[in-house]
């Protein structure tokens, strides 16, 4: 491209040449390898310059919960009162996937937000851009501006007051690249009324054997095609929302491999195969389905068409006959007693359940003062005011012991069942479930490509269930092909280096987001037009020279 420009430059006017040079430079910049742009490492300023004004962008996720939006807005307003020289611009997304896509796109053009609520798996991919995400451990302990620092204008938590199990997920690649914002786990929401109708009693600890046995029994039908337990024509006894979590937790409970902290893939082995065979067996009996195949577990649970619905504790406001949020009409709701329990276990003596949730990261900028302003705002998101207010909206729990043990939060927990909104019983019980089991939680390893591996784990279950519903047999040959298909689909072979560990470099990035593809295709089209224009100008100029040449020769004669 540069050579074309040089050859054509002589035949263009100065304005045209300048315009072409600008387009060439822009195209070369934007069509470079995605995530290839780097920045200098962030250095903590000695002092925060309060005489200068700073504008930072904050990307967060929210869908229909207006209360959460107001909490964000109030936090921004309160922070700006403390730091009037900092303006925070909020941008809300409907899901974390869109945040991820936009961040990846913006890394290529160095236009990332300042602060972003996202998942650690996604942050690991952001790190493919050199120094794009700020490591936080030095900021944690900075005497002036660190967590609980002397110059911070509000009561921020100290590093010791962040729950270590929640903070652990934010550490990867040898650094802390985020702070936890909210945390949840998965819970089993149970129609106790139907369990007892089938002749069973809920145990103190839920087991996989118990859930499968009851679910199989609930699949029995009468002669008219209705299910015996509910008298309806629809019944999915057991529905799991997140099949990636289902597989990951089952493997953890079995003490079987998923991945190493470094990214070595351990997913495809005999234990995984046996779990898939078991799932296939119960699916064939009509006992099991997934969210992706059937729909939201809450919809079936509340309509009396499900007995065991496993979903996040953050989804508790949708669960139960009296749930404040519902996607089904009131006339479809069936009255039943709702019980919230930890997910089923293989070993009741050593329960294992996943801890997950959104975290907050900071993107590097050319001005260290701007980064410091972002860090101060991130700290504010961990204050009691924000943590308690946000956790009360759904079944999340605060990520600091400071907030968890506060009088305000303890009062909130104690008022379970007082009303069906702020103190909805199932929501508070779901939060309490995580608080009581923090010591039994684990986090999955985070590395560049870990998000793809998580998706692959869930896809194994999704494909198995779909195949059974189509009448296929899940045998050794099927599982071998399934392993290969999933490996190919999620490019897991590109995550594995020659030594069996995660490969470094940009192979882990996977496909570009569609927005980036669209941008690059547009640039490609623009370049075709530019080259055609320059070539036409070059040819026209050449013809003019050729036409004038005989005339010049005649004049010389």
C-alpha positions as CSV (number, residue, x, y, z in Angstrom):
1,X,0.0,0.0,0.0
2,X,2.8,2.4,0.8
3,X,4.4,1.7,-2.6
4,X,1.2,2.5,-4.4
5,X,1.0,5.8,-2.5
6,X,4.6,6.7,-3.4
7,X,4.1,5.9,-7.1
8,X,0.9,7.9,-7.3
9,X,1.9,10.8,-5.1
10,X,3.6,12.6,-8.0
11,X,0.5,12.6,-10.1
12,X,-1.7,14.0,-7.3
13,X,-2.2,17.5,-6.0
14,X,-1.0,18.3,-2.5
15,X,-4.5,18.1,-1.0
16,X,-5.2,14.8,-2.7
17,X,-1.8,13.4,-1.6
18,X,-2.4,14.4,2.0
19,X,-5.8,12.8,2.0
20,X,-4.5,9.6,0.5
21,X,-1.7,9.5,3.1
22,X,-4.2,9.9,5.9
23,X,-6.3,7.0,4.6
24,X,-3.3,4.8,4.2
25,X,-2.1,5.5,7.7
26,X,-5.6,4.9,9.1
27,X,-6.0,1.7,7.3
28,X,-2.6,0.4,8.3
29,X,-3.4,1.2,11.9
30,X,-6.8,-0.4,12.0
31,X,-6.1,-3.5,10.0
32,X,-3.2,-4.5,12.2
33,X,-3.5,-7.6,14.3
34,X,-6.3,-7.4,16.7
35,X,-5.1,-6.7,20.2
36,X,-1.6,-5.9,19.0
37,X,-1.3,-2.3,20.2
38,X,0.7,-1.9,23.4
39,X,1.2,0.8,26.0
40,X,3.8,1.8,28.5
41,X,3.4,0.2,32.0
42,X,1.3,2.3,34.4
43,X,3.3,4.1,37.1
44,X,1.5,5.3,40.3
45,X,1.8,9.1,40.5
46,X,3.1,10.5,43.8
47,X,0.1,12.8,44.1
48,X,-3.4,12.8,42.6
49,X,-3.7,16.2,40.8
50,X,-7.0,17.6,41.9
51,X,-6.5,20.8,40.0
52,X,-7.0,19.1,36.7
53,X,-10.3,17.7,35.4
54,X,-10.6,14.1,34.3
55,X,-13.3,12.3,32.5
56,X,-13.6,8.5,32.8
57,X,-15.9,6.0,31.2
58,X,-17.5,3.2,33.1
59,X,-19.0,0.2,31.4
60,X,-21.4,-2.0,33.4
61,X,-24.0,-4.6,32.8
62,X,-27.7,-4.2,33.6
63,X,-30.8,-5.4,31.8
64,X,-34.2,-4.7,33.4
65,X,-33.3,-4.0,37.0
66,X,-33.9,-0.2,37.3
67,X,-32.9,-0.4,41.0
68,X,-29.4,-1.5,40.0
69,X,-29.2,1.4,37.5
70,X,-30.1,3.8,40.2
71,X,-27.4,2.4,42.5
72,X,-24.8,2.9,39.7
73,X,-26.0,6.5,39.2
74,X,-26.0,7.2,43.0
75,X,-22.5,5.8,43.4
76,X,-21.3,8.1,40.6
77,X,-23.0,11.1,42.0
78,X,-21.6,10.5,45.5
79,X,-18.1,9.8,44.1
80,X,-18.1,13.0,42.0
81,X,-19.1,15.0,45.1
82,X,-16.0,13.7,46.8
83,X,-13.9,14.2,43.7
84,X,-15.4,17.1,41.8
85,X,-12.6,17.1,39.3
86,X,-13.6,13.7,38.0
87,X,-16.6,13.0,35.7
88,X,-17.8,9.4,35.4
89,X,-19.7,8.5,32.3
90,X,-21.9,5.4,32.7
91,X,-22.6,3.1,29.7
92,X,-24.9,0.1,30.4
93,X,-25.0,-3.1,28.5
94,X,-27.6,-5.8,28.5
95,X,-25.1,-8.7,28.8
96,X,-21.4,-9.3,29.5
97,X,-20.9,-10.8,26.0
98,X,-21.5,-7.4,24.4
99,X,-19.1,-5.8,26.9
100,X,-16.5,-8.4,25.9
101,X,-17.0,-7.8,22.2
102,X,-16.7,-4.1,22.4
103,X,-13.6,-4.2,24.6
104,X,-11.8,-6.5,22.1
105,X,-12.8,-4.2,19.3
106,X,-11.6,-1.1,21.2
107,X,-8.3,-2.6,22.2
108,X,-7.4,-2.7,18.5
109,X,-8.0,1.1,18.3
110,X,-6.8,2.0,21.8
111,X,-10.3,3.3,22.8
112,X,-11.1,1.1,25.7
113,X,-13.2,2.3,28.6
114,X,-11.4,3.4,31.8
115,X,-13.4,1.0,34.1
116,X,-15.2,-2.1,33.2
117,X,-17.3,-4.7,35.0
118,X,-16.6,-8.0,33.4
119,X,-15.6,-11.6,34.1
120,X,-12.0,-12.6,34.8
121,X,-12.1,-15.1,31.9
122,X,-12.7,-12.1,29.6
123,X,-10.0,-10.0,31.3
124,X,-7.5,-12.8,30.5
125,X,-8.2,-12.3,26.8
126,X,-7.9,-8.5,27.2
127,X,-4.3,-9.1,28.3
128,X,-3.3,-10.0,24.8
129,X,-2.9,-6.2,24.3
130,X,0.4,-5.2,25.9
131,X,-0.1,-3.3,29.2
132,X,-3.8,-2.8,28.3
133,X,-5.1,-3.9,31.7
134,X,-3.6,-2.4,34.8
135,X,-2.2,-4.9,37.4
136,X,-3.4,-3.9,40.8
137,X,-1.2,-5.4,43.5
138,X,0.9,-2.2,43.9
139,X,-2.2,-0.1,44.0
140,X,-3.6,-2.4,46.7
141,X,-0.9,-1.4,49.1
142,X,0.0,2.1,48.1
143,X,0.3,4.2,51.3
144,X,-1.7,7.2,50.0
145,X,-4.1,5.8,47.4
146,X,-4.2,2.1,48.1
147,X,-7.1,0.2,49.6
148,X,-7.8,2.2,52.8
149,X,-5.0,4.6,51.9
150,X,-4.4,7.8,53.8
151,X,-5.4,10.1,51.0
152,X,-8.6,8.3,49.9
153,X,-11.6,10.5,50.7
154,X,-14.0,7.7,51.7
155,X,-14.0,4.5,53.8
156,X,-12.6,2.0,51.4
157,X,-12.0,-1.6,52.5
158,X,-8.5,-2.8,53.2
159,X,-7.0,-5.7,51.3
160,X,-7.7,-8.0,54.3
161,X,-11.4,-7.1,54.2
162,X,-11.9,-8.5,50.8
163,X,-13.1,-12.1,51.0
164,X,-10.0,-14.1,49.9
165,X,-12.0,-16.8,48.1
166,X,-13.6,-14.1,45.9
167,X,-10.4,-12.2,45.3
168,X,-8.6,-15.4,44.2
169,X,-10.5,-15.5,40.9
170,X,-9.0,-12.1,40.1
171,X,-5.4,-13.3,40.2
172,X,-3.9,-14.8,37.1
173,X,-0.8,-14.5,35.1
174,X,1.1,-13.6,38.2
175,X,-0.9,-10.5,39.0
176,X,-4.2,-9.2,40.3
177,X,-6.0,-7.7,37.3
178,X,-9.3,-7.0,38.9
179,X,-11.3,-6.6,42.1
180,X,-14.4,-8.7,42.7
181,X,-17.6,-6.6,42.5
182,X,-20.3,-9.1,43.5
183,X,-20.3,-12.8,44.0
184,X,-22.9,-15.5,43.7
185,X,-23.0,-19.3,43.5
186,X,-25.5,-21.8,42.2
187,X,-28.5,-23.0,44.2
188,X,-31.0,-25.7,43.7
189,X,-34.6,-24.3,44.0
190,X,-36.9,-27.1,44.9
191,X,-40.6,-27.7,44.7
192,X,-40.8,-29.5,48.1
193,X,-44.5,-30.0,47.7
194,X,-44.0,-32.3,44.6
195,X,-41.0,-34.1,46.2
196,X,-43.2,-35.1,49.1
197,X,-46.1,-36.0,46.8
198,X,-43.8,-38.5,45.1
199,X,-43.2,-40.1,48.5
200,X,-39.7,-38.6,49.2
201,X,-38.3,-36.5,52.0
202,X,-35.6,-33.9,51.3
203,X,-32.2,-34.9,52.9
204,X,-30.1,-32.5,54.8
205,X,-27.6,-32.5,51.9
206,X,-28.8,-32.9,48.4
207,X,-27.1,-35.7,46.4
208,X,-27.0,-36.4,42.7
209,X,-28.4,-39.9,43.3
210,X,-31.4,-38.4,45.1
211,X,-32.1,-35.7,42.4
212,X,-31.9,-38.3,39.6
213,X,-34.1,-40.8,41.5
214,X,-36.8,-38.2,42.2
215,X,-36.6,-36.7,38.7
216,X,-37.0,-40.2,37.1
217,X,-40.0,-40.8,39.3
218,X,-41.6,-37.5,38.3
219,X,-41.4,-38.4,34.6
220,X,-44.1,-41.0,35.0
221,X,-47.3,-40.4,33.0
222,X,-50.9,-41.4,33.2
223,X,-52.8,-43.1,30.4
224,X,-54.1,-39.8,29.1
225,X,-50.5,-38.5,28.6
226,X,-50.5,-36.1,31.6
227,X,-47.9,-36.4,34.2
228,X,-48.9,-38.0,37.5
229,X,-47.2,-35.5,39.7
230,X,-48.7,-32.4,38.4
231,X,-51.6,-33.4,36.1
232,X,-50.2,-31.3,33.3
233,X,-48.9,-32.3,29.8
234,X,-45.6,-30.6,30.5
235,X,-43.1,-31.7,33.1
236,X,-39.3,-31.3,33.1
237,X,-38.3,-32.6,36.5
238,X,-34.8,-31.3,36.5
239,X,-33.5,-28.2,34.6
240,X,-30.0,-26.8,34.8
241,X,-29.4,-23.2,33.8
242,X,-25.6,-23.2,33.2
243,X,-24.3,-26.5,31.8
244,X,-20.7,-25.3,31.9
245,X,-21.0,-24.9,35.6
246,X,-22.8,-28.3,35.8
247,X,-19.9,-30.1,34.2
248,X,-17.2,-28.2,36.0
249,X,-18.7,-28.8,39.4
250,X,-19.4,-32.4,38.8
251,X,-15.7,-32.9,37.8
252,X,-14.6,-31.0,40.9
253,X,-16.8,-33.1,43.1
254,X,-15.3,-36.2,41.5
255,X,-11.8,-34.9,42.0
256,X,-11.3,-35.2,38.2
257,X,-9.4,-32.9,36.0
258,X,-10.8,-29.8,34.2
259,X,-7.7,-27.7,33.6
260,X,-4.5,-26.8,35.3
261,X,-3.9,-23.2,36.5
262,X,-1.5,-22.7,33.6
263,X,-4.2,-23.7,31.1
264,X,-3.5,-27.4,30.3
265,X,-6.8,-28.9,29.2
266,X,-7.8,-32.0,31.2
267,X,-11.5,-32.1,30.3
268,X,-11.6,-35.1,28.0
269,X,-11.3,-38.3,30.0
270,X,-13.2,-41.3,31.3
271,X,-14.9,-39.5,34.2
272,X,-16.3,-36.9,31.8
273,X,-17.5,-39.7,29.6
274,X,-19.3,-41.5,32.4
275,X,-21.0,-38.3,33.6
276,X,-22.3,-37.8,30.0
277,X,-23.6,-41.3,29.9
278,X,-25.5,-40.8,33.2
279,X,-27.0,-37.5,31.9
280,X,-28.0,-39.3,28.7
281,X,-29.7,-42.1,30.6
282,X,-31.9,-39.7,32.6
283,X,-32.6,-37.5,29.6
284,X,-33.9,-40.5,27.8
285,X,-36.3,-41.1,30.7
286,X,-37.6,-37.5,30.3
287,X,-36.1,-36.4,33.6
288,X,-33.6,-33.7,32.5
289,X,-33.2,-30.8,30.2
290,X,-31.2,-27.5,30.0
291,X,-31.9,-23.8,29.8
292,X,-30.6,-23.6,26.2
293,X,-32.9,-26.4,25.1
294,X,-36.0,-25.7,27.1
295,X,-35.9,-22.2,28.5
296,X,-35.5,-20.5,31.9
297,X,-35.8,-23.0,34.8
298,X,-37.8,-20.4,36.8
299,X,-40.6,-20.5,34.3
300,X,-41.1,-24.2,34.6
301,X,-40.6,-24.2,38.4
302,X,-43.3,-21.5,39.0
303,X,-45.7,-23.2,36.6
304,X,-45.5,-26.5,38.5
305,X,-43.6,-28.1,35.6
306,X,-40.2,-28.6,37.3
307,X,-39.0,-30.0,40.7
308,X,-35.3,-29.2,40.7
309,X,-34.3,-25.9,39.1
310,X,-30.6,-25.0,39.4
311,X,-29.7,-21.4,38.7
312,X,-27.6,-18.7,40.2
313,X,-28.3,-17.3,43.6
314,X,-28.5,-14.0,41.8
315,X,-31.6,-15.3,40.0
316,X,-33.5,-15.9,43.3
317,X,-36.0,-13.1,42.7
318,X,-37.5,-15.1,39.9
319,X,-37.9,-18.4,41.9
320,X,-41.0,-19.5,43.7
321,X,-44.8,-19.1,43.7
322,X,-44.5,-15.6,45.3
323,X,-41.5,-14.4,43.3
324,X,-41.5,-10.7,42.7
325,X,-40.3,-11.2,39.2
326,X,-41.9,-13.6,36.7
327,X,-42.0,-14.2,33.0
328,X,-45.2,-16.2,33.1
329,X,-48.7,-15.0,33.6
330,X,-50.3,-15.1,37.0
331,X,-52.9,-17.7,36.0
332,X,-50.1,-20.1,35.1
333,X,-48.5,-20.0,38.6
334,X,-48.9,-23.1,40.8
335,X,-48.7,-22.8,44.5
336,X,-46.0,-24.9,46.2
337,X,-43.4,-24.7,49.0
338,X,-40.0,-23.6,47.7
339,X,-36.8,-24.8,49.4
340,X,-33.3,-23.4,48.5
341,X,-30.4,-25.9,48.9
342,X,-26.8,-26.1,47.7
343,X,-26.3,-28.0,44.4
344,X,-26.3,-31.8,44.5
345,X,-23.1,-33.5,45.7
346,X,-21.3,-36.8,45.1
347,X,-19.5,-36.6,48.5
348,X,-21.6,-35.0,51.2
349,X,-18.6,-34.8,53.5
350,X,-16.6,-32.6,51.1
351,X,-19.2,-30.4,49.3
352,X,-17.9,-28.4,46.4
353,X,-19.7,-25.5,44.7
354,X,-18.5,-22.8,42.4
355,X,-18.1,-19.1,43.3
356,X,-18.4,-16.6,40.4
357,X,-19.5,-13.2,39.6
358,X,-18.6,-9.9,37.9
359,X,-15.3,-8.2,38.7
360,X,-13.9,-4.7,38.0
361,X,-10.8,-4.0,35.9
362,X,-9.0,-0.8,34.9
363,X,-7.6,-0.1,31.5
364,X,-4.4,1.7,31.1
365,X,-4.2,5.1,29.6
366,X,-1.4,7.5,28.5
367,X,-2.1,9.8,31.4
368,X,-1.3,8.1,34.8
369,X,-3.5,10.6,36.6
370,X,-6.5,9.4,34.6
371,X,-5.7,5.8,35.6
372,X,-5.4,6.9,39.3
373,X,-8.9,8.6,39.0
374,X,-10.3,5.3,37.7
375,X,-8.7,3.4,40.6
376,X,-10.3,5.7,43.1
377,X,-13.7,5.1,41.5
378,X,-13.2,1.4,41.5
379,X,-12.4,1.5,45.2
380,X,-15.7,3.4,45.8
381,X,-17.6,0.5,44.2
382,X,-16.4,-1.6,47.1
383,X,-17.6,0.7,49.9
384,X,-20.4,-0.5,52.1
385,X,-22.8,2.0,50.6
386,X,-22.5,0.4,47.1
387,X,-21.9,-3.2,48.1
388,X,-24.9,-3.5,50.5
389,X,-27.3,-1.6,48.2
390,X,-26.5,-3.7,45.2
391,X,-26.5,-7.1,47.0
392,X,-30.0,-6.3,48.3
393,X,-31.4,-6.2,44.7
394,X,-30.8,-9.9,44.0
395,X,-29.2,-12.9,45.6
396,X,-25.6,-11.6,45.4
397,X,-23.5,-11.2,48.5
398,X,-21.0,-8.3,49.2
399,X,-17.4,-9.1,48.4
400,X,-16.0,-7.6,51.6
401,X,-16.2,-8.9,55.2
402,X,-16.6,-5.2,56.2
403,X,-20.0,-5.1,54.4
404,X,-21.1,-8.6,55.3
405,X,-20.7,-8.0,59.0
406,X,-22.0,-4.5,59.0
407,X,-25.1,-3.8,61.1
408,X,-27.0,-2.7,58.0
409,X,-26.5,-5.9,56.1
410,X,-27.1,-8.1,59.1
411,X,-30.4,-6.3,59.6
412,X,-31.3,-6.9,56.0
413,X,-30.7,-10.7,56.4
414,X,-32.7,-10.8,59.6
415,X,-35.8,-9.5,57.9
416,X,-36.3,-12.4,55.6
417,X,-39.8,-12.8,54.4
418,X,-41.1,-9.5,55.7
419,X,-42.2,-8.6,52.2
420,X,-42.0,-10.0,48.7
421,X,-39.7,-7.3,47.3
422,X,-36.6,-6.2,49.2
423,X,-36.9,-8.9,51.8
424,X,-38.2,-11.7,49.6
425,X,-37.5,-14.9,51.6
426,X,-36.1,-17.0,48.8
427,X,-33.7,-14.2,47.7
428,X,-32.3,-13.8,51.2
429,X,-32.1,-17.6,51.8
430,X,-30.1,-17.8,48.5
431,X,-27.6,-15.2,49.7
432,X,-27.4,-16.8,53.1
433,X,-26.6,-20.1,51.4
434,X,-23.4,-18.6,49.9
435,X,-22.5,-16.9,53.1
436,X,-22.7,-20.2,54.9
437,X,-20.7,-22.1,52.3
438,X,-17.9,-19.7,51.3
439,X,-15.4,-22.2,52.7
440,X,-16.8,-24.9,50.3
441,X,-16.5,-22.7,47.2
442,X,-13.9,-22.8,44.4
443,X,-13.0,-20.8,41.3
444,X,-12.0,-22.1,38.0
445,X,-8.5,-21.3,36.6
446,X,-8.3,-18.1,34.6
447,X,-6.0,-18.0,31.5
448,X,-6.2,-16.7,28.0
449,X,-8.7,-19.1,26.5
450,X,-10.4,-20.2,29.7
451,X,-13.7,-18.8,28.5
452,X,-13.6,-21.1,25.5
453,X,-12.8,-24.1,27.7
454,X,-15.8,-23.2,30.0
455,X,-18.1,-23.1,26.9
456,X,-16.7,-26.4,25.7
457,X,-17.5,-28.0,29.0
458,X,-21.1,-27.0,28.8
459,X,-21.4,-27.9,25.1
460,X,-20.6,-31.5,25.9
461,X,-23.8,-31.7,28.0
462,X,-25.9,-29.6,25.5
463,X,-24.9,-31.8,22.6
464,X,-25.5,-35.0,24.6
465,X,-29.0,-34.0,25.6
466,X,-29.9,-32.9,22.1
467,X,-28.6,-36.2,20.6
468,X,-30.7,-38.2,23.1
469,X,-33.8,-36.2,22.2
470,X,-33.1,-37.1,18.6
471,X,-32.9,-40.7,19.4
472,X,-29.2,-41.1,19.0
473,X,-27.2,-43.6,21.2
474,X,-24.5,-42.2,23.5
475,X,-21.8,-44.8,23.3
476,X,-18.0,-44.8,23.1
477,X,-18.0,-43.9,19.4
478,X,-20.5,-41.0,19.9
479,X,-18.4,-39.6,22.8
480,X,-15.1,-39.8,20.8
481,X,-16.8,-37.9,18.0
482,X,-18.3,-35.4,20.5
483,X,-14.9,-34.7,22.0
484,X,-13.5,-34.0,18.5
485,X,-16.4,-31.8,17.5
486,X,-16.2,-29.7,20.6
487,X,-12.4,-29.4,20.4
488,X,-12.8,-28.1,16.9
489,X,-15.8,-25.8,17.6
490,X,-14.0,-24.0,20.4
491,X,-10.5,-24.2,18.9
492,X,-9.2,-26.0,21.9
493,X,-6.3,-27.4,19.9
494,X,-5.1,-23.9,19.5
495,X,-5.0,-23.4,23.3
496,X,-2.6,-26.3,23.7
497,X,1.2,-25.9,23.2
498,X,3.7,-28.5,22.3
499,X,4.3,-29.4,25.9
500,X,0.6,-29.8,26.6
501,X,0.1,-26.4,28.3
502,X,-1.7,-23.4,27.1
503,X,-0.1,-21.8,24.1
504,X,1.0,-18.2,24.3
505,X,0.4,-15.5,21.7
506,X,-2.6,-14.5,19.8
507,X,-3.8,-17.9,18.8
508,X,-5.9,-18.0,22.0
509,X,-7.9,-15.0,21.0
510,X,-10.3,-17.0,18.8
511,X,-12.4,-15.3,16.2
512,X,-12.7,-11.5,16.1
513,X,-16.0,-10.1,17.4
514,X,-18.5,-9.4,14.5
515,X,-18.1,-5.7,15.1
516,X,-14.4,-5.9,14.4
517,X,-15.0,-8.0,11.4
518,X,-17.5,-5.5,10.0
519,X,-15.0,-2.7,10.7
520,X,-12.2,-4.5,8.8
521,X,-14.5,-5.4,5.9
522,X,-15.5,-1.8,5.6
523,X,-11.9,-0.8,5.6
524,X,-11.2,-3.4,2.9
525,X,-13.9,-2.0,0.8
526,X,-12.7,1.6,1.3
527,X,-9.2,0.5,0.3
528,X,-10.5,-1.1,-3.0
529,X,-12.1,2.3,-3.8
530,X,-8.9,4.2,-2.8
531,X,-6.7,2.0,-4.9
532,X,-9.0,2.2,-7.9
533,X,-9.1,6.0,-7.6
534,X,-5.3,6.2,-7.4
535,X,-4.8,3.8,-10.2
536,X,-7.3,5.7,-12.4
537,X,-5.5,9.0,-11.7
538,X,-2.1,7.3,-12.5
539,X,-3.4,5.9,-15.8
540,X,-5.0,9.2,-16.8
541,X,-1.8,11.0,-16.1
542,X,0.2,8.5,-18.0
543,X,-2.1,8.8,-21.0
544,X,-1.8,12.6,-20.9
545,X,2.0,12.3,-21.0
546,X,1.8,9.9,-23.9
547,X,-0.4,12.2,-25.8
548,X,1.8,15.2,-25.3
549,X,5.0,13.3,-26.2
550,X,4.5,13.4,-30.1
551,X,3.7,17.1,-29.9
552,X,6.9,17.8,-28.1
553,X,8.8,15.8,-30.6
554,X,7.3,17.8,-33.5
555,X,8.1,21.1,-31.8
556,X,11.8,20.0,-31.4
557,X,11.9,19.3,-35.1
